Amino acid sequence: MIERNRLLDTIAHVVLILGVLVVAFPIYVTFVASTHTMEEVVKTPMPLWPGSHLIENYSAALLGDRIGMGSTAPVGHMMLVSLISALVISLGKIAISLLSAFAIVFFRFPFRMAIFWSIFITLMLPVEVRIGPTYQVVADLGLLNSYAGLTVPLIASATATFLFRQFFLTIPDELIEAARMDGASPIQFFKDILLPLSVTSMSALFVIQFIYGWNQYLWPLLVTTEENMYPVVIGIKRMISGGDAQTEWNIVMATAMLAMIPPALVVMLMQKWFVKGLVDTEK
């Protein structure tokens, strides 16, 4: 039995509290800036206590009621674009990866492992390497400034395919034989047995891929040129004016706070499934 040491416990808690403060302080400063006027934000030193313009600033951000030189697109619409893109990317990745892993593990066809390794090797090709040809294909198909252009090139996932393949390999052969003896077709086996067993893995991947889709910056920066198709991350960049132009930093900070809410909610609401999907000993 390991004895608890009060001094070590105290040091551990102090370190944890300091870590939380380091992470939380920039978020607090962002929130404070989003509650003041632009003049109060840019003056030195900036106030460190919340102001009285919270409702005004957040309403201006959500409705696009701004006067700055940057983008004036409504943040509410930007968040809708980000939400649709993140959902399509995360659900699309899970669906395609499930089917790919199912085919690789449970079907016998020529060059099966060669196909798997060709998928796995794409992990060494980040988006930045293939972004030029991908952009050319999307542009030639006329998918710029569209949801398809924002999401389809990002749907395939070698990582998710690999994870589902490894999980499917742990399925007992007796279960497969029992399903075959009961007359279950491959689709029935996939739908009635594999999907229920994969719920925790899908939940963990959904959280990761939703945040990945929500925080996309480089790809949307290339394929969106119209304000009505800006995701919120691009919207924040477009709201910041260059040079001597006026930037409404209070509205920018309000937009940044709004952009944090959906991914934070997904993590909090699915925390139990997320942790279970990562640490479940049955996998």
N, C-alpha and C positions, 0 to 999 in steps of 0.2 A: 504494500500500500504506500502510495506516494504522499508524504506529508506536505501540507500547504504551508508556504512561507509568506508571512504577512508582508515582509519587505519586498519580495519579488512580485507579489500581487499588486502592491501599491505602485511599483515601477511600471508594471505592465499596463495598469489602468492609466497612469500618467501619459505613457507613450501613446496609448489609444486615443486619449482625449486630445493630445497635441495633434495627432494625425487627423482627427475629425475637424479640428479647428483650422488646420492648414487647408483642408479640402473645402470646408464650408465658408471660409471667409470671402473668397472671391465671389461665391454665389450671393452672399449677404450684401457685398458691395454692389453687385449688379442689381439686386432687388432695391436697395436704397436709391441708386441712381434712377431707377424706373419710377420713383415716386416724387421726383423733384422736377422743376422746370429746366429747360436747356441751359439757361444762364447759371443756375445754381450748380449744375453738374460740371460745367467747364471751369468754374472759378476754383482758385487754389486757396486753401484746401477744400476738397469736396465734402459736404456734410456726411457724417457717418450715422445719422439717425433718419428714419423714414420721414418723408415729407407728406404734404397734403394733396398731392396731385395724382394719386394712384389710379383712381377711377378714370380720370381725364386722360391720362397717358395710355392706359390699357385700351380704352375705348378708341382713342385715335389710332393705335396700332392695329387693332382688330378690323376697324372700318376703313382704314386708309386715309383718315382725315389728317394729312400731314402737309407741311409747307416746305420741307427740305428739298435740296437739289437732287437727292438720290431717288430710288424707287418709291413710289407712293401706292403700290399695290396693297390691297387689304391683306393683313396678316392672317385673317380668318380663312381666306381662300388659299393662301400659301400653305397653311397647315392642313387643309383638306387635300391639296395636291400631295404633300408629304405623306399623309396618312394612307391615301390610296396607293401610292408608290411603295411604301413600306409593307403594306398588307399583301400586295401582289407579289413583291419580291420574296417575302418570307414564305407565304403559302405556296408560291410557285416553286421555290427551291425545295421545300419539303416534299411536294408532290412528285416532282421530277426525280429527286434523289431516292425516294421510296421505290418508285417503279424501276429505276436503274439498278438499285441494289437487289431488288426482288428478281429481276431478270438474270443478273450475274450470279446470284447464289443458287437459285432453284431451277434454272434451266441449263441444259447442256447443249451448247452450239459451238461451231468452229471458232477458234480464236477468242474464246470467252475471256481468258485471263489477259490476253494481249489488249483487248478492248478495255478491261478494267485498268490496266497499268497506263494505257494511253489517257484515260480519264484522270488517273491519279497524278500523272506527270504535269498536268495543267496547273497543279498547285505551285509549280516553279515559274509560272507565267503570270505575274500580277497584272492588274488592269492597265497599269502604265505602259507595259510592254506591248499590249495588243490594242491599245486605245485608238491608234491611228486607223488600222484596217477596220475596226469595229465601227468607228465614226463614219468611215466611207460607206460601209454597207448600209448603216441606218440612214444616211443622207440620200443614197441612191434609191432606197425604198420609200422615201418621202415621210419618214417617221420623226423628223425633227419637230420639236414643240408638240409632242403627243405623249400620252401615257405609255403607249407601246414602246416608244423610243426611250423613255425613262426607265422602263422596267425589264423588257424582254432580254436585252444584252446582259443583264445582271442576274438572271434567274438560275442559270446552271451553276451547280456547286459541287466541286470534287470533294471538298471536305465532308459535306453532308452525305454524299454517296458512300464515302469510305466509312463513316460512322455507322450508317444503317447496314452496310455490308457486314461489318464486324459484329453487330448485334444479331443479324439474321443467322450468322454462322453458329451462334450459341443456341439456336432453336433445336431441341432434341429431335433426332431422327424418328423416334417413336411417335411424336406428335404429327410429323409429316406423313408417316405411314398410316396412322389412325385416320387422318383426314382423307387420304387416298382411298382407304377401305370403305369409308362412309360415302364415297362417291362425290366428294367435293371437287369442283373444277379449280383450276389455278386461280381464277378470279375470286371464287368463293373462299378459298384458303387465304388469299391475300386480304380480303375484306373482313372475314369473320374471325380470323386467328391472328394474322400478323399485325393488322392495324390496332386492335385492342392492346396487344402486347407492346406496341411501339408508342403508346400515348405519352409516356414520360419523356422518351427521347425526342419526340416531336415537340413537346412543350418547351424543353430546354433549347432546342434549335430555333423554335419560333421566337423566343426572347432575344437570342443572339442575332438572328437574321432581321428581326424587326428594327432593332437598334442600328444594325448595319445599313438597312434601307433608309431609315429616317435620317441618318447622319451623312448620306452620300453628298459629296461636294464636287469632286472633279468631273464625274460623268454628267450630272445635270448642268454644270457650268458650260459644257460643250454643246449639249443638245437642246438647251432652252435659250431662246432669245426674246421671247414674248413674256410680258409680265404676268399674264394669266396662267402661265405654266411654270412659274418659279416655285420650287419647293422652299420651305421656310429657311433652310440653311443658306441657299443662294439669295433669298430675299434679304437676309441680314447683311450679306456682302454688298448687295445692290443699294441698300439704304445708306451706306457709308459713302459720302461724297469725297471726291479726290481734290487735291490742291487746296485752294482757299475757299472752296464752296462750303456752305453751311451744312453741318450734320446735326440732326436732332438726336443727340446721344441718349436723351431720356427715353425716346421712342425706340431706339435701337436696343437699349437695355430691357425695355418692356417686352420687345419681340424675343430677345434671348431667353427671358424668363418663361414666356409662353411656349417657346420651342422645347424647353426641358420637360414640360408637363407630361405629354403623351408617353415618351419612353420611360419616364419615372413611374408612371401609373402601370405600364405593362410589367415592369420589373417587380413592383410591389404586389400587384394582383396575382402574378404567376410565380412568385418567389418559391412557394412550396413545391410546385411542379418542376421549376427550374433546378432547384437543388437536388430534388429526387432524381431527376433525369441525368444529372452529372455524377452522382455518388451512389446510385442504387447498386448494391452488391450483386444483384442478379444479372447484371450486364457483364 
